[in-house]
Amino acid sequence: MTSYGDSYRSFRFGPPRSSLGRALAKDSPLRRLDWIMILAALALSLIGSLLVWSATRGRDSLTHGDPQYFLYRHLTNLLIGVGLCAAVVLLGTRRLRTAVPFIYLAVILLLFAVLSPLGSTINGAHSWIQFGGGFSIQPAEFAKLAIVLGMAVVLSARVDAGEREFPPTRSVLQSLGVAAFPMAVVMLMPDLGSVMVMVVTVLGVLMASGAANRWVIGLLAGGTVGALAIWKLGVLSQYQIDRFAAFANPALDPSGVGYNTAQARIAIGSGGLTGMGLFHGTQTTGQFVPEQQTDFVFSVAGEELGFAGGLVMIGLLGVILWRACRIARQATDLYGTILAAGAVTWFAFQAFENIGMNLGIMPVAGIPLPFVSYGGSSMFAVWIAVGLLQSVRSQRPIGV
């Protein structure tokens, strides 16, 4: 027998919606997500899993005789990354904002742990913490997130509170201090590639915050002077100096310091328009390109998928950046705008640098291609950033 209350609720609100109906409703949290960005990131990550598999399946010294070793680990990293993305979305930007000081402190502690006996050196950079069982993390990847989050909180505090129309001088100086500390620690490792990404990200954050142009110009001038000082004072390791020398003169020591980039260009050039086919690249199967599953994964795409395949990957990256720019423009507060702009700058420069060093138009800096290269820390960090972008988008009014 139907009660009066049930009849009234049915008349006033309509019949109860099914689980699918609630998920597809206009006010559903799922409808607020940017599925175009999420699907583009997933597609890029899955393409990356195939490229990593192709680059490693024949390298017994790395796979311990299991051709699928890196494929399974890459897919596991992807699943964890998507899970972290979902957790960030569920947490929301408001609650995350209150947790930023604790996140920042945790990242700083991890960076200092790298400089302690817990740290490990891989490929000349003392940037890793090994936990055993083949599991390791690279805290510098999470430092990029900490810088964006920390600067966003400081720069937006007085603006979002309605006290100012743009960040005051004190806030800008404090935000630069927030960024400078982890950058200095990463530079001690030394991890020049990550520092390059952080510097460009800081510039993007400052421009998005509405800070006066003099700060951006001053930072560019200070960065130039700092780079010259680092070069003259001998802060860089010899292998880093050799990388820049090989970039300036591609013919320098082709069997030594210039070997990686020379072989990567050969691989990409041999792919032609449509490539040799997945798992059929001669440079890849011949194992001529070192670090092909990480720094030089784009060379696998160029050789086996050709110009067309490489263009699809760049197109997917472009979709992610386009949707992130859209989120930044539609953000309801300065905090959200800065978060989105920081992610855009980070993704864009890191992708440009990675693809550029594969093509020989940028120096080798040892940074991964976002969503594509093998590496748990990088995969976790970029998917957390996607979660931040989705959280910012979820704050917009329904229908926008």
N, C-alpha and C positions, 0 to 999 in steps of 0.2 A: 504494500500500500504506500502510495507516494505522500509524503508529508507536505504541509503548507510551505515549510522552509525550502524543501527541495524544489517545489514548483516555482517559488519565487526566484530562487537562484537560477533555475533553468530559463525563466523569463528574462531576468535581468542580465545575466551574463552569457546565456546560451548554454548548450550542452557541454559537459566536461570534455576537454580536449585530450586526445590520445598523446602518448609520448612523442610520436612523430609529429603530431600537430603542434605540440608545445615547442619542439625543436625548430619547426619551420615558421612559427609565428613571427610577426614583424618585430615584436619586442623581445624575442629570444636572444640570449647572449651569443648563440652560435651565428645568428644573422648579423651581429655586429662585427664579426671577425672579417678580415680582408682575405677571403679565400683565394683570390687571384694571386696575392703574394705568397700565401702558404703553399699553394699548388706549384708555383714557379720554384720556390725553394726546395720543395720535395723532389720535383723533377730534376733539378740541378744536382741535388745530393745523390739521387739514384744513378744519374749519369756518372757522377764521380765514383760511385761504388764499382761500376763496370770498368772505368779507366784505371782505378787502383788495382782491381783484379787482374787486368791485362798487364799492368806494369810489374806485378809481383809474382804471378802464378808460376813462372819459370825460375825464380831466384831461390834456389834451395837453401842458400846460406841465410836468407831472411825468413823463409816460410817453414823451416825445419821439416821439409818434405811434404808439407800439406799445401797444395796449390790454392785452396780456398781460405787459407789462414787469414790473410788481410781482408778478403771479401767479408767474411763473417764478423771480423772485428770492426770493420768500417760500418756495416749495417747495424751492429750493436751500438756503436757510437751515435749513429743517426737516431735510433730508437730512444736512447737516453736523452739526446738533444731535443727531440720532439716532446718528450716527457717534461723536460725542464721548461720548455716553451709553454706548455699547458699549465704548469705550476705557476709560472709568472703571471699568466693571464688570470688564473683563479685568484691569485694574491691581489692583483689590482694595483694601479699606480699609487693610490693614496696610501695603502698599507706599506707598499714597497718604499715609498718616500720616507716613511719614518724609520725604516730599517737600513737606509743608505749608510749612516755612520758605522754601523756594525759590519756591513758588507765591505766598506772601504778598509776598515781596520783588519778584517780577515784577509783581504788581498795583500795588504802591506806585510802582514805576518808571513804569508806564503812566499812573498818576494824575498824577505830576509832569510827564510828557511833555505832558499836556493843558494844564498851566499854562505850558508853554514855547511858543516860536513854532510848534511842531508842532500845537498845539491849534487847534480851529476852533469858531466860535460858530454855533449853530443855534437858532432860536426864543428868543434871549435868553440861552441857557445856553452857557457856554464849556466844553463837556463832551465834545467829540469829537476824534478824531485821524483826519484824512483821508489815505488812502494812494494816491489817484488811481484812475481807472477806475471811479469810483462806489463804491469800497469804503471803509468807515469803521468804526471801533469806538467804543464808549462804555465806557470802563474802569469807570465807576461800577457797571455791571451785574455785572462780575466782582468788584468790591470786596465785594458782598454775599456772594458765595461765600467770599472770603478771610476775612471776619469770622467766618462760621460755622465754617470749618475751623480758623482760628487759635484761636478761643475754645474749641472742642472739644478741641484738643490740650492747651491750658493747664489747663482746668478738670478734665479727666479723668485727667491724668497720675498723680497720687498716689492717686486713687481706684481706677483700674484696676490699679495696682501693688499694691493691697491695703494701703497705708499708712494710708488714711483712709476713712471712710464717706461723707464729703461734702467738697467743695472747701474748703481752708483760706482764711483771709483773704488771704494772700499770693497765692494762685492767682487769686482773684476780682479783686484789684487788677491783677494782670498781664493778665488777660483783658480787663478794661475798657480798659487801655492799648492792647492789640492792636486793639480796636474803635475807640477814639477817634482814633487817628492817621489811618486812611483817611477816617473821617467828617469830620475837620477839613479834609482836602485837598479832599474833595468839596464841602464847604460854601464853600470859596473860589472855586468855579467860577462862580457858585453853582448847586447843584442841590439845592434844598430837598426836592423830592419823593423823591429817592433817600435823603437823610438821614433823612427820616421813616420810610421802610421799614427802614433800618438800625437806628434807635433801637428800633422795635418788635421787630425780630428779636433784638436784644441782650436785651431783656426776656424774650422767649420762651426764649432760650438759658439765661439765668440761672435761670429758674424750673425748667427741665428738668434743670439740673445738680444741684439740691438745695441750692443756696446759700441762706443764711439770708434770711428775708423782708425783713430790714432793708435788704439790698442793693437789692431791687426797689423798695421804698418810697423809699429814698434816691435811686435813679436817676430815679424818676418826679418827685420833688421837684426834683432838680437839673435835669431836662429842662424843667420848667415855668419855673424861674428863668432857665435859659439861653435859652429861647424869648422871654421878656420882655426879656432883655438884648439879644438880637439885634434885636428890634423897635425898642427904644429907641435903640440905638447906630447904627441905619441900615445894618446889614450887608446887609439884603435889597435886591435891585434893585427899581426902581419897578414893573416889570411883575409881580413877585411880590406886592408890597403891593397892587396893583390887583386881583389875583386873590382875595386874602382879603377885600378890600373888597366885591367883587362877590358873594362867597359870603355875607357878612353881610347884604348888601342886594341881592337878585336884580334889583331894578328899577333898579339903578344903571347908567347908561350902557349901555342894551341894544344900541346900535349900535356900541359900542366894546368895553370890557373884558368886558362881560357877554354879548357876541354869541355866543361859542362855546357856552356852556352853554345859552343860550336856544334856539338852533337845534337842539342835541342833544336837548333835552327835547321840542321840537316833533316831531322825527323819531321819537323813541320813542313819543310819545303818539299819533301818526298810524298806528302799526302795528297797534293794536288787539290782538285775541286771536291771530290767525294771520298777521298781516303783509300787506304788499302784494305779496309774492312777490320772490324773488331777482332783482336787477337792475331792479326796478320801483319802488323807493322814490323819491318825488318830491323829498324833501330831498337824498337821495344823488345822484340823477342830475342834480339842479339845482345840485349843488356848493355847497350853502348852509352845510355844516358843515366848518370848517377842520380840518386834521390828522385827517381821519376814518379814515385807514388806520393811525394810531398811537394817540394818546391817546383819540380818540372813536370807536374801532371798534365799541364796543358799541351806539352809536346806529344803526349799519347793521343790526345784528341786531334791535334793537327795531323799526325801521321795516319791514324786509323779511321778517323771520321772526316778528315779533310777540311777544306775551307768552310764547307757547308755546315759540318758538325761544330766547328769552332764558332761559327756565326750564331748557331742556335744557342750555344752556351752563353755567349756574350749577350744575346737577346734575352735570355732568362734572367741574367744579372740585371739587364736594363729594366725588365719588368719589376723586379724587386725594388730597385732604386726609384722607379717612377711611382710605385705605390707608397713607398716610404716618404717621398716628397709630398705626396698628396695627404698623407697622414699629418705631416708637419704643418702643412698649410691649414688643415681643418682642426688642429688641436684647440681645445677650449682654454688652455692656459699656457704660459710661457714655459713651464716645466715640461709639458708634453712636447712642445715645439722643439725645445733643445734636445730632448731625448731622441726624437726622430731625426733631427738634423745631424746629431752626432753619429747615429747609426749609418745614415746616408754617406757622410764623409768617410767614415771608417771603411765601409764596404767598397765604396767607389775607388778610393786611393789604393787599398790593399789589392783589389782585383787588377787595377791598372798596373801596379808595380809588378805583380806576379806574372801577368800575361806579357808585360813589357820586357821582363828579364828573359822570358822564354823566346821572345822575338829579337832580343838583342838591342832594344831601344831604351832599356833601363838597366842600371847596375844590379848584379845579383845581391839580394838582401836577405835571402833565407826566410821568406814569409810565405804562408800557405795561400792557396786560392780559396776564398770563402765558399763553403758548402761542398767543395769538390775534393780538395787535398785530404789525404789520410792524416788523421790526428785527432784524438779525443778532445783535447783542450780547445782546439780551434772550432771543432764541430759544436761543442757545448756552448762556447761563447757566442757564436753567431746565431744559434737557435734561441739562446736566452735573449739576445737582442731582438729577434723576431717576436718573441713573447712581449718584450717591452713595447714594440711598435703596435702589436695587437691590443695591449692594455690601453695605450694612448687613444687608439681608434675607438675603443669601447666606451670612452668617456664622452664622445660626441653625442648630440641629441639624436633621437630616432628620426630617420628619414634624411639625414644629412650625408 
